[in-house]
Amino acid sequence: MDSEELTGAELVAAFAALSNPHRLRILGALADGRQYVSLLARQLGMSRPLLHMHLQKLEAAGLVTGELELSEDGKAVKYFSATHFTLRVTPQAIKAIVPTLPEPADKGEETN
């Protein structure tokens, strides 16, 4: 993923996903390679349900990918990897994606 190839909606989703410290920690932990959910949860001191919620947001933004595999003993193990991405934001880059930004739900109010 390269910020120069993203639509406004995709850039908003990426920034929203990156705006959370837990998700930044997850990406940091995945920087050296893929990991399975249980190990990642232990390393980060996070419950698996909370980790899954954050991984879903990162995956929806295209910042991580998940892959289900069967272990030798037949158990399903979910692995996650960080995708390669480059986000370079300049005023000119923002100007270029403005036409592709989603409309706010209510034009009279700011969205978070």
C-alpha positions as CSV (number, residue, x, y, z in Angstrom):
1,M,0.0,0.0,0.0
2,D,1.3,3.4,-1.0
3,S,-0.4,6.6,0.0
4,E,-0.1,7.9,-3.5
5,E,-2.4,5.0,-4.7
6,L,-5.0,5.4,-2.0
7,T,-8.4,7.0,-2.3
8,G,-9.6,9.5,0.3
9,A,-11.7,6.9,2.0
10,E,-8.8,4.4,2.2
11,L,-6.5,7.1,3.6
12,V,-9.1,8.0,6.2
13,A,-9.4,4.4,7.2
14,A,-5.6,4.0,7.5
15,F,-5.3,7.0,9.6
16,A,-8.2,6.0,11.8
17,A,-6.6,2.6,12.3
18,L,-3.3,4.2,13.2
19,S,-4.8,6.6,15.6
20,N,-4.9,4.1,18.4
21,P,-1.9,3.2,20.6
22,H,-2.9,-0.4,20.9
23,R,-2.9,-0.8,17.1
24,L,0.4,0.9,16.8
25,R,1.8,-1.6,19.3
26,I,0.3,-4.4,17.3
27,L,2.0,-3.2,14.1
28,G,5.2,-2.8,16.0
29,A,5.1,-6.4,17.1
30,L,4.3,-7.6,13.6
31,A,7.2,-5.5,12.0
32,D,9.6,-8.5,12.3
33,G,7.3,-11.0,10.8
34,R,4.0,-12.8,11.2
35,Q,2.7,-14.1,14.6
36,Y,-0.2,-16.1,15.8
37,V,-2.9,-14.4,17.8
38,S,-2.4,-16.2,21.2
39,L,1.4,-15.4,21.2
40,L,0.7,-11.8,20.1
41,A,-1.9,-11.3,22.9
42,R,0.6,-12.6,25.5
43,Q,3.4,-10.4,24.2
44,L,1.3,-7.3,24.3
45,G,-0.5,-8.1,27.5
46,M,-3.9,-7.9,25.8
47,S,-6.9,-10.1,25.9
48,R,-7.5,-12.1,22.7
49,P,-11.0,-10.6,22.2
50,L,-9.5,-7.0,22.4
51,L,-6.6,-8.0,20.2
52,H,-9.1,-9.5,17.6
53,M,-11.1,-6.2,17.6
54,H,-7.9,-4.2,16.9
55,L,-6.7,-6.7,14.3
56,Q,-10.0,-6.4,12.5
57,K,-9.7,-2.6,12.2
58,L,-6.1,-2.9,11.0
59,E,-7.1,-5.6,8.5
60,A,-10.1,-3.5,7.2
61,A,-7.7,-0.7,6.6
62,G,-5.3,-2.9,4.7
63,L,-2.5,-2.6,7.2
64,V,-2.4,-6.3,8.3
65,T,-3.5,-9.6,6.7
66,G,-4.7,-12.7,8.5
67,E,-4.3,-16.3,7.5
68,L,-5.8,-19.3,9.0
69,E,-3.6,-22.4,9.1
70,L,-3.9,-25.9,10.6
71,S,-1.2,-26.9,13.1
72,E,0.3,-30.4,13.2
73,D,-2.1,-31.4,15.9
74,G,-5.1,-30.3,13.7
75,K,-5.9,-27.0,15.6
76,A,-6.8,-23.9,13.6
77,V,-4.2,-21.2,14.2
78,K,-4.7,-17.6,12.9
79,Y,-1.5,-15.8,11.9
80,F,-1.3,-12.1,11.2
81,S,1.3,-10.2,9.2
82,A,1.8,-6.5,8.7
83,T,1.5,-5.4,5.1
84,H,4.0,-3.2,3.5
85,F,2.7,0.3,3.4
86,T,4.1,3.8,3.0
87,L,2.1,6.8,4.0
88,R,3.5,10.1,2.9
89,V,1.2,13.0,3.5
90,T,1.7,16.4,2.1
91,P,-0.7,19.2,1.5
92,Q,-0.5,18.5,-2.3
93,A,-1.2,14.8,-1.7
94,I,-4.3,15.6,0.4
95,K,-5.5,18.0,-2.3
96,A,-5.2,15.2,-4.9
97,I,-7.4,12.8,-2.8
98,V,-10.0,15.4,-1.8
99,P,-12.4,14.4,-4.6
100,T,-12.4,10.8,-3.4
101,L,-13.2,11.6,0.3
102,P,-16.4,10.2,1.6
103,E,-19.1,12.6,2.5
104,P,-19.6,13.2,6.2
105,A,-22.8,11.6,7.6
106,D,-24.1,15.0,8.6
107,K,-22.6,17.9,6.8
108,G,-23.4,20.2,9.7
109,E,-21.3,18.2,12.2
110,E,-17.7,17.1,12.3
111,T,-16.9,13.4,12.1
112,N,-14.4,11.6,14.3
